[in-house]
Amino acid sequence: MPSTTPLPRSEIDVAVEDPRWDSVVPDLEAFVTRAVEAGIVVAPDAPTHPVEVSVLLTSDDVVQELNRTWRGKDKPTNVLSFPAPPQPAHAGIAVPLGDVVLAYDTMLRESAEQSKPLHDHLAHLLVHGTLHLLGQDHETGDAEANAMEALETEALRGLGIPDPYAD
């Protein structure tokens, strides 16, 4: 059963490499933090210890380079997740979960194509990327994809954002 309690002293580090991100929501760092935490708390076996997630908000060019280097795909994508190696929890020390990297141009284009508010799509991608850090996968089969979509929908509902998969 997913956890519904807030994370203890989570550390969500947000780096804004592309200044266009600053216009997406008024308090970008707080928004990113809430979305990442929403993804963590709905995950099966959500951590009960402090965690650390680094989020990089950047451009398509940077994401394309990372995608080419780490995944062998020479194209930009909306979000990349780089899970940290598993580490034991120690009292009061945040355990790194990994890095989430988002591409502004792709997110903007997808938001327009899907007729969704930009901040809703940003929250969805943050939840999606965070769930990947916690071992969720949608590329191994329909059952896994459906399970991950259900978790995303639950996390977004907690943020007051409509189901991104509803028609």
C-alpha positions as CSV (number, residue, x, y, z in Angstrom):
1,M,0.0,0.0,0.0
2,P,1.4,3.4,-0.9
3,S,2.4,5.7,1.9
4,T,0.2,8.7,2.7
5,T,2.5,10.3,5.2
6,P,4.8,13.2,4.3
7,L,8.4,12.5,3.8
8,P,10.7,13.2,6.7
9,R,13.1,16.0,5.8
10,S,13.2,15.3,2.1
11,E,15.8,17.3,0.1
12,I,14.6,18.2,-3.4
13,D,17.4,20.2,-5.1
14,V,16.2,22.2,-8.0
15,A,18.6,23.6,-10.6
16,V,17.1,25.9,-13.3
17,E,19.5,25.9,-16.2
18,D,17.1,27.4,-18.7
19,P,15.5,30.7,-17.5
20,R,12.3,30.0,-19.5
21,W,11.3,27.6,-16.7
22,D,10.8,30.5,-14.3
23,S,7.7,31.6,-16.1
24,V,5.9,28.2,-15.8
25,V,4.7,28.7,-12.2
26,P,5.1,31.5,-9.7
27,D,7.1,29.6,-7.0
28,L,8.9,27.0,-9.3
29,E,11.0,25.4,-6.6
30,A,8.1,24.8,-4.2
31,F,6.0,23.5,-7.1
32,V,8.8,21.0,-8.1
33,T,9.2,19.9,-4.5
34,R,5.5,19.2,-4.0
35,A,5.3,17.2,-7.3
36,V,8.4,15.1,-6.5
37,E,7.2,14.4,-3.0
38,A,3.7,13.4,-4.4
39,G,5.4,10.9,-6.6
40,I,7.4,9.5,-3.8
41,V,4.6,9.0,-1.3
42,V,2.4,7.1,-3.8
43,A,5.1,4.6,-4.7
44,P,4.8,1.1,-3.5
45,D,7.4,0.7,-0.7
46,A,7.8,4.5,-0.5
47,P,10.8,5.3,1.6
48,T,10.1,6.2,5.2
49,H,13.6,7.8,5.7
50,P,14.8,11.2,4.4
51,V,15.6,11.2,0.7
52,E,17.3,13.5,-1.8
53,V,16.3,14.1,-5.4
54,S,18.0,16.4,-7.8
55,V,15.9,18.0,-10.5
56,L,17.5,19.8,-13.5
57,L,15.2,22.0,-15.6
58,T,17.0,22.5,-18.9
59,S,16.6,22.7,-22.6
60,D,16.1,20.1,-25.4
61,D,19.7,20.4,-26.4
62,V,21.0,19.3,-23.0
63,V,18.4,16.5,-22.7
64,Q,19.2,15.3,-26.2
65,E,22.9,15.1,-25.3
66,L,22.1,13.1,-22.1
67,N,19.7,10.9,-23.9
68,R,22.4,10.1,-26.6
69,T,25.1,9.5,-24.0
70,W,23.2,7.4,-21.5
71,R,20.4,5.8,-23.5
72,G,21.9,5.7,-27.1
73,K,18.9,7.7,-28.4
74,D,20.0,10.8,-30.3
75,K,16.8,12.9,-29.7
76,P,15.3,15.0,-27.0
77,T,12.7,13.6,-24.7
78,N,10.4,15.2,-22.1
79,V,12.0,13.7,-18.9
80,L,15.0,11.5,-18.1
81,S,15.5,9.7,-14.7
82,F,18.8,8.6,-13.4
83,P,18.4,6.4,-10.3
84,A,21.1,6.4,-7.7
85,P,22.6,3.1,-6.7
86,P,20.7,1.7,-3.6
87,Q,22.2,2.8,-0.4
88,P,21.3,2.0,3.2
89,A,19.4,4.5,5.3
90,H,21.2,6.2,8.2
91,A,19.4,8.1,10.9
92,G,18.9,11.7,9.8
93,I,20.9,11.4,6.6
94,A,19.0,11.8,3.3
95,V,19.5,8.9,1.0
96,P,20.0,9.9,-2.7
97,L,17.2,8.6,-5.0
98,G,18.7,10.1,-8.1
99,D,18.3,12.8,-10.7
100,V,15.3,13.9,-12.8
101,V,16.0,16.1,-15.9
102,L,13.3,17.8,-17.9
103,A,13.4,19.5,-21.3
104,Y,11.5,22.8,-21.6
105,D,10.9,22.8,-25.3
106,T,9.5,19.2,-25.4
107,M,7.4,19.8,-22.4
108,L,6.0,23.1,-23.9
109,R,5.2,21.4,-27.2
110,E,3.5,18.3,-25.6
111,S,1.5,20.6,-23.4
112,A,0.1,22.4,-26.4
113,E,-0.4,19.2,-28.4
114,Q,-2.4,17.7,-25.5
115,S,-4.2,20.9,-24.7
116,K,-3.1,20.7,-21.0
117,P,-2.0,23.5,-18.8
118,L,1.8,23.8,-18.7
119,H,2.0,23.5,-15.0
120,D,-0.2,20.3,-15.0
121,H,2.1,18.7,-17.6
122,L,5.2,19.7,-15.6
123,A,3.8,18.1,-12.4
124,H,3.0,15.0,-14.4
125,L,6.5,14.7,-15.8
126,L,8.0,15.3,-12.3
127,V,5.8,12.5,-10.8
128,H,6.6,10.2,-13.8
129,G,10.4,10.8,-13.5
130,T,10.3,10.4,-9.7
131,L,8.4,7.0,-10.0
132,H,11.2,5.9,-12.3
133,L,13.7,6.7,-9.6
134,L,11.8,4.3,-7.3
135,G,11.8,1.4,-9.8
136,Q,8.5,1.9,-11.6
137,D,8.6,1.1,-15.3
138,H,6.1,1.4,-18.1
139,E,8.2,-0.2,-20.9
140,T,8.2,-3.8,-19.7
141,G,4.6,-4.6,-20.3
142,D,1.0,-3.4,-20.2
143,A,0.5,-4.4,-16.6
144,E,3.5,-2.4,-15.5
145,A,2.4,0.6,-17.6
146,N,-1.1,0.5,-16.2
147,A,0.2,0.3,-12.6
148,M,2.5,3.2,-13.2
149,E,-0.3,5.3,-14.8
150,A,-2.5,4.6,-11.8
151,L,0.2,5.8,-9.4
152,E,0.8,8.9,-11.5
153,T,-3.0,9.6,-11.5
154,E,-3.1,9.2,-7.7
155,A,-0.2,11.5,-7.1
156,L,-1.6,14.2,-9.4
157,R,-5.0,13.9,-7.8
158,G,-3.4,14.7,-4.5
159,L,-2.0,17.9,-6.1
160,G,-5.4,18.8,-7.5
161,I,-4.4,18.0,-11.1
162,P,-6.8,16.0,-13.4
163,D,-6.0,12.5,-14.7
164,P,-3.6,13.1,-17.6
165,Y,-4.8,9.9,-19.2
166,A,-8.5,10.7,-19.3
167,D,-9.9,11.6,-22.7
